[in-house]
Amino acid sequence: MSNYYERSKQALQLAGMSPGTQQIYTDALRRLVEFCGKPPEAISEPELEAYFRHRIEVNQWATGTLRICYSAIKFYFRNVLQRDWQVFVYLRARHETRLPAVLSPEEVHRLLARFTVLHNYTFFATVYSCGLRFSEALALQTTDVDGQRSMVHVHRGKGAKDRYVPLPQETLELLRRYWRTHRNPTLLFPARGPQGCQAPQATTPMSAYSLRRAFHRARTAAGITKRAVSIHTLRHSYATHLLEAGVHVHAIQRYLGHGKLETTMVYFHLTRKGSEDACRLVNQVMTGLDHGQRR
């Protein structure tokens, strides 16, 4: 095998891709290598086309998975191997518009109540109340919290963009109470180790696997059976609840770190407030139609 793995990560790093994207793209390339049983430079264009057809027809990969697969492999073959094949010209994954799952405020509170240990409860309460991505919350440092201004500084969010988000007073008090249990000088959510003894000196965040497992247990215990509910659902719920509370969509766009307003506009499809108001107004406008038939 060639050193394709390191070459891929180095090229992605030079292209300014985030560490998460570097890992996802390189893993997609690794799956191609394992499937073909040869390094990328030995794979021909017909073999690559056959690989894509297999993922579509046999594995029936979802559109999002295919899009990552296409982008990762195209990046490596074009930029590292200098192969600008015809297949990359017409390679497309069909675009699907799916509305994300969203929880009601009552469901969010019921879910959070199922986290029985302070570090898990504090983490997920922060994710929801600040509308953070999972990776953003894990990376939070003590210096990111501005208690005087009631703001959180999110560093290098998606697209390597910084932003400030409002920090609710109750969340600030919760973070302070949790920090006093470990007093790590840098990380808000440090790796804990056995009985949490490593947290004060930890230089890495809490285990993502452990947090995902804790979320799954809490979701089941809370009796939430909606489809596709994940940690990211808390972020969708945050945006929807702000919109229903009357927060301007441009402010929500800033808090979420969306580059385009169209991305934030999807939450209009999830909120009930606009639909309820619209139905009431339609009824008012159409009042009297039945009276004409009775004459």
C-alpha positions as CSV (number, residue, x, y, z in Angstrom):
1,M,0.0,0.0,0.0
2,S,1.1,3.5,-0.7
3,N,1.2,6.3,1.8
4,Y,-2.1,7.6,0.5
5,Y,-3.6,8.2,3.9
6,E,-1.0,10.7,5.0
7,R,-0.8,12.3,1.6
8,S,-4.5,12.8,1.7
9,K,-4.5,14.4,5.2
10,Q,-1.6,16.7,4.2
11,A,-3.3,17.9,1.0
12,L,-6.6,18.5,2.9
13,Q,-4.7,20.4,5.5
14,L,-3.0,22.6,2.9
15,A,-6.4,23.2,1.4
16,G,-7.6,24.7,4.7
17,M,-10.0,21.8,5.5
18,S,-11.0,21.4,9.2
19,P,-9.6,18.4,11.1
20,G,-13.0,16.8,11.0
21,T,-13.3,17.1,7.3
22,Q,-9.7,15.8,6.9
23,Q,-10.7,12.7,8.8
24,I,-14.0,12.1,7.0
25,Y,-12.5,12.6,3.5
26,T,-9.5,10.3,4.3
27,D,-11.8,7.6,5.7
28,A,-13.9,7.8,2.5
29,L,-10.7,7.3,0.5
30,R,-9.7,4.4,2.7
31,R,-13.0,2.6,2.0
32,L,-12.2,2.9,-1.8
33,V,-8.8,1.4,-1.3
34,E,-10.1,-1.5,0.9
35,F,-12.8,-2.2,-1.7
36,C,-10.5,-2.3,-4.7
37,G,-7.6,-3.9,-2.8
38,K,-5.0,-1.6,-4.3
39,P,-3.7,2.0,-3.7
40,P,-5.4,4.9,-5.4
41,E,-2.7,5.4,-8.0
42,A,-3.3,1.8,-9.3
43,I,-7.1,2.3,-9.6
44,S,-8.3,2.9,-13.2
45,E,-11.2,5.1,-14.2
46,P,-13.5,2.1,-15.1
47,E,-12.7,0.6,-11.7
48,L,-13.7,3.9,-10.0
49,E,-16.9,4.0,-12.0
50,A,-17.7,0.5,-10.9
51,Y,-17.1,1.4,-7.3
52,F,-19.5,4.3,-7.4
53,R,-22.2,2.1,-9.1
54,H,-21.7,-0.6,-6.4
55,R,-22.3,2.0,-3.6
56,I,-25.4,3.2,-5.4
57,E,-27.0,-0.1,-6.6
58,V,-25.8,-2.6,-4.0
59,N,-25.1,-0.7,-0.8
60,Q,-27.8,1.9,-1.6
61,W,-25.9,4.6,0.2
62,A,-27.9,7.7,1.2
63,T,-27.4,10.9,-0.8
64,G,-25.4,12.6,2.0
65,T,-23.0,9.6,2.2
66,L,-22.6,9.5,-1.6
67,R,-21.9,13.2,-1.7
68,I,-19.0,12.9,0.8
69,C,-17.7,9.8,-1.1
70,Y,-17.7,11.8,-4.4
71,S,-16.1,14.9,-2.9
72,A,-13.4,13.0,-1.0
73,I,-12.3,10.8,-3.9
74,K,-12.6,13.7,-6.5
75,F,-10.4,15.9,-4.3
76,Y,-7.6,13.2,-4.0
77,F,-7.6,12.1,-7.6
78,R,-7.7,15.6,-9.0
79,N,-5.3,17.4,-6.5
80,V,-2.9,14.7,-5.4
81,L,-2.8,12.3,-8.3
82,Q,-3.5,15.0,-11.0
83,R,-6.1,12.8,-12.7
84,D,-8.9,15.0,-14.1
85,W,-11.0,12.1,-15.4
86,Q,-14.3,12.6,-17.2
87,V,-16.2,10.7,-14.5
88,F,-15.6,13.7,-12.2
89,V,-17.3,16.1,-14.6
90,Y,-20.7,14.4,-14.4
91,L,-20.5,12.9,-11.0
92,R,-23.5,14.2,-9.0
93,A,-25.5,13.0,-6.0
94,R,-29.2,14.0,-6.3
95,H,-30.2,16.8,-4.0
96,E,-32.7,15.9,-1.4
97,T,-34.5,18.4,0.9
98,R,-35.4,16.7,4.2
99,L,-36.6,18.6,7.2
100,P,-34.6,17.8,10.3
101,A,-36.2,16.3,13.4
102,V,-37.1,18.9,16.1
103,L,-38.1,18.5,19.8
104,S,-40.7,20.6,21.6
105,P,-39.5,22.5,24.7
106,E,-41.2,20.0,26.9
107,E,-39.4,17.1,25.1
108,V,-36.0,18.8,25.5
109,H,-36.6,19.3,29.2
110,R,-37.7,15.7,29.6
111,L,-34.6,14.5,27.7
112,L,-32.2,16.7,29.8
113,A,-33.8,15.4,33.0
114,R,-32.7,11.9,32.1
115,F,-29.0,12.7,32.3
116,T,-28.2,11.6,35.8
117,V,-24.6,12.8,36.1
118,L,-23.6,16.4,36.2
119,H,-21.0,16.4,33.4
120,N,-23.4,14.9,30.9
121,Y,-26.3,17.1,31.9
122,T,-24.1,20.2,31.7
123,F,-22.7,19.3,28.3
124,F,-26.1,18.7,26.7
125,A,-27.8,21.6,28.4
126,T,-25.0,23.8,26.9
127,V,-25.4,22.3,23.5
128,Y,-29.1,23.1,23.5
129,S,-29.1,26.5,25.2
130,C,-26.4,27.9,23.0
131,G,-27.3,26.1,19.8
132,L,-23.9,24.5,19.4
133,R,-22.6,21.8,17.2
134,F,-21.4,18.7,19.0
135,S,-17.7,19.4,18.1
136,E,-18.0,23.1,19.0
137,A,-19.2,22.2,22.5
138,L,-16.5,19.6,23.0
139,A,-13.8,22.2,22.1
140,L,-15.0,24.9,24.5
141,Q,-12.4,26.4,26.7
142,T,-12.7,28.4,29.9
143,T,-11.5,31.6,28.1
144,D,-14.4,31.3,25.6
145,V,-17.0,32.1,28.3
146,D,-17.5,35.9,28.8
147,G,-19.6,36.0,31.9
148,Q,-19.8,39.8,32.0
149,R,-21.3,40.1,28.5
150,S,-23.2,36.8,28.8
151,M,-21.7,35.5,25.6
152,V,-19.8,32.4,24.4
153,H,-17.0,32.8,21.8
154,V,-17.2,29.8,19.4
155,H,-13.8,29.4,17.7
156,R,-13.4,27.9,14.3
157,G,-16.9,26.6,13.8
158,K,-18.0,25.0,10.5
159,G,-16.2,26.7,7.7
160,A,-13.5,27.9,10.1
161,K,-15.7,30.8,11.2
162,D,-15.8,32.4,14.6
163,R,-18.9,33.7,16.2
164,Y,-20.5,34.8,19.5
165,V,-23.6,33.3,20.8
166,P,-25.8,34.5,23.8
167,L,-25.1,32.6,27.1
168,P,-28.2,32.3,29.2
169,Q,-27.7,33.1,32.9
170,E,-28.8,29.7,34.1
171,T,-26.3,28.0,31.7
172,L,-23.6,30.3,32.9
173,E,-24.3,29.3,36.6
174,L,-24.4,25.6,35.5
175,L,-21.1,25.9,33.8
176,R,-19.5,27.5,36.8
177,R,-20.9,24.8,39.1
178,Y,-19.6,22.1,36.9
179,W,-16.2,23.7,36.4
180,R,-15.7,23.8,40.2
181,T,-15.9,20.0,40.2
182,H,-12.7,19.7,38.0
183,R,-11.1,23.2,37.8
184,N,-9.3,22.4,34.6
185,P,-7.4,25.5,33.6
186,T,-8.2,25.2,29.9
187,L,-11.1,22.9,29.0
188,L,-14.7,23.3,30.0
189,F,-15.4,19.6,29.3
190,P,-12.1,17.8,29.9
191,A,-11.7,14.0,29.5
192,R,-12.6,12.5,32.9
193,G,-10.9,9.2,33.2
194,P,-11.8,6.7,36.0
195,Q,-14.0,8.4,38.6
196,G,-13.2,11.8,36.9
197,C,-9.7,11.8,38.5
198,Q,-8.0,12.9,35.2
199,A,-10.2,15.9,34.5
200,P,-8.2,18.5,36.4
201,Q,-5.0,17.9,34.3
202,A,-6.6,16.6,31.0
203,T,-5.5,18.1,27.7
204,T,-8.2,16.5,25.6
205,P,-12.1,16.8,25.8
206,M,-14.5,14.3,27.0
207,S,-15.0,11.1,25.0
208,A,-17.4,11.7,22.1
209,Y,-18.3,8.0,22.1
210,S,-19.3,8.2,25.8
211,L,-21.4,11.3,25.2
212,R,-23.2,9.7,22.2
213,R,-23.9,6.6,24.3
214,A,-25.3,8.7,27.1
215,F,-27.5,10.6,24.7
216,H,-28.9,7.4,23.3
217,R,-29.7,6.1,26.8
218,A,-31.4,9.4,27.8
219,R,-33.4,9.6,24.6
220,T,-34.7,6.0,25.3
221,A,-35.4,6.7,29.0
222,A,-37.3,9.9,28.0
223,G,-39.6,8.0,25.7
224,I,-38.7,10.0,22.6
225,T,-39.6,7.9,19.6
226,K,-39.4,10.5,16.8
227,R,-37.2,9.4,13.9
228,A,-33.7,10.7,13.4
229,V,-33.3,12.3,16.8
230,S,-29.6,12.9,17.5
231,I,-27.4,15.3,19.4
232,H,-27.7,17.7,16.5
233,T,-31.4,17.7,17.0
234,L,-30.8,19.9,20.1
235,R,-29.3,22.6,17.8
236,H,-32.3,22.4,15.4
237,S,-34.6,22.6,18.4
238,Y,-32.8,25.7,19.7
239,A,-33.2,27.5,16.4
240,T,-36.9,26.5,16.1
241,H,-37.7,27.6,19.7
242,L,-36.0,31.0,19.2
243,L,-38.0,31.5,16.0
244,E,-41.2,30.7,17.8
245,A,-40.3,33.0,20.6
246,G,-40.0,35.9,18.2
247,V,-36.2,36.2,17.7
248,H,-35.4,37.7,14.3
249,V,-34.3,35.2,11.7
250,H,-31.1,37.2,11.0
251,A,-30.1,37.0,14.7
252,I,-30.7,33.3,14.6
253,Q,-28.5,33.1,11.5
254,R,-25.7,34.8,13.4
255,Y,-26.0,32.6,16.4
256,L,-25.9,29.4,14.3
257,G,-23.0,30.6,12.2
258,H,-24.9,30.1,8.9
259,G,-23.2,31.7,5.9
260,K,-26.5,31.9,4.0
261,L,-29.9,33.0,5.2
262,E,-31.5,30.2,3.1
263,T,-29.9,27.7,5.5
264,T,-31.7,29.3,8.5
265,M,-35.0,29.7,6.7
266,V,-35.6,25.9,6.9
267,Y,-36.7,26.5,10.5
268,F,-39.8,28.3,9.2
269,H,-40.9,24.9,8.0
270,L,-40.5,23.5,11.6
271,T,-42.1,26.1,13.7
272,R,-45.8,25.9,14.5
273,K,-46.2,29.6,15.4
274,G,-46.2,30.9,11.8
275,S,-48.7,28.2,10.7
276,E,-51.1,28.9,13.6
277,D,-51.0,32.6,12.9
278,A,-51.5,32.0,9.2
279,C,-54.5,29.8,9.7
280,R,-56.1,32.4,12.0
281,L,-55.5,35.2,9.5
282,V,-56.8,33.1,6.6
283,N,-60.0,32.5,8.6
284,Q,-60.4,36.2,9.3
285,V,-59.9,37.1,5.6
286,M,-62.4,34.5,4.4
287,T,-65.1,35.3,7.0
288,G,-68.5,35.8,5.3
289,L,-68.1,33.5,2.3
290,D,-70.8,31.2,3.5
291,H,-73.3,34.0,4.0
292,G,-73.5,34.7,0.3
293,Q,-74.7,31.1,-0.4
294,R,-77.4,31.4,2.2
295,R,-79.1,34.4,0.5
